Amino acid sequence: MQLQRRKINKESFARSVLIRHCMATPLQQVGLQVWRGALLMCDFILHHVQLFRECYCLELGAGVGLASLIVAPYAKRVYATDIGDDILKNCYLNLNYNEHLLTNRSIYDIIRVRELNWLDGIPKLDSNSAASTINGQFSWLKDDLLELYDCVDTIIACDVIYDDNQTSALLTLIKDILTLRNPKNSRKTVYVAMEKRINFTLIDLEETAPAYNHFLSSLDELIVKNDCKLTAQRIDISFPQYFQYERVKQLELWKLTAGLE
């Protein structure tokens, strides 16, 4: 794993985010890289801080934990979730590098790194599952599950649209989370940042974005079939840029909301 370092002075350190990440990985470990969708999400959070104040945030596919770190100073709690020991341990290590971001609170209390496999669905809140969640550094505790069910009102996901099976599992999980009848806040919001991957296919004989197209078709199906009054819209991404990266035209940010009666 390559650790990217650069020298920074004391003044700039207070407003810097230090991230341990890889420059290249196999597909199974893409969560060890920093992708442009995460940087777009971070820009959005910093420009719309009011949307994230006092929120209970769940990040799906947190990877190195960058977006979770950016939202943490404004949130009551952040659950940075992913799968794989290497990815989860690296995410937790990045908390250690960024304790300076929170002055009056412990970063380890605000951000909790937890394992969440989309194919397994939402961790069950019952006596058996609660008892089984106390084993392992990144397992869900009973208090975590209570907050997941009763408090989480904001979900973010970055650079997670690249595999059709994973996308389908992600949207199913989002649907299930949105339909949880949260006693403290019946309205939940999901933000998904992505970069369309353009490929030339022999089938179409033209450039297409198959993973993105699958996301759109699956989202349309979810809106039609879902019972949580789901709405989806693309967000204008002309807001200011705080991070240094190329904001290419393939970058998109989507907002999904649901209101339960």
Sequence and secondary structure as in RCSB ss.txt:
>XXXX:A:sequence
MQLQRRKINKESFARSVLIRHCMATPLQQVGLQVWRGALLMCDFILHHVQLFRECYCLELGAGVGLASLIVAPYA
KRVYATDIGDDILKNCYLNLNYNEHLLTNRSIYDIIRVRELNWLDGIPKLDSNSAASTINGQFSWLKDDLLELYD
CVDTIIACDVIYDDNQTSALLTLIKDILTLRNPKNSRKTVYVAMEKRINFTLIDLEETAPAYNHFLSSLDELIVK
NDCKLTAQRIDISFPQYFQYERVKQLELWKLTAGLE
>XXXX:A:secstr
         HHHHTT       S   GGGGGGS  HHHHHHHHHHHHTGGGTTT EEEEES TT HHHHHHTTT 
SEEEEEE SHHHHHHHHHHHHHTGGG SSS HHHHEEEEE  GGG S   SHHHHHHTTSSTTS  HHHHHHHHH
T  EEEEES  S HHHHHHHHHHHHHHHTS  SS SEEEEEEEEE   EEETTTTEEE HHHHHHHHHHHHHHHH
 SS  EEEE    S   S S   TTEEEEEEEEE  
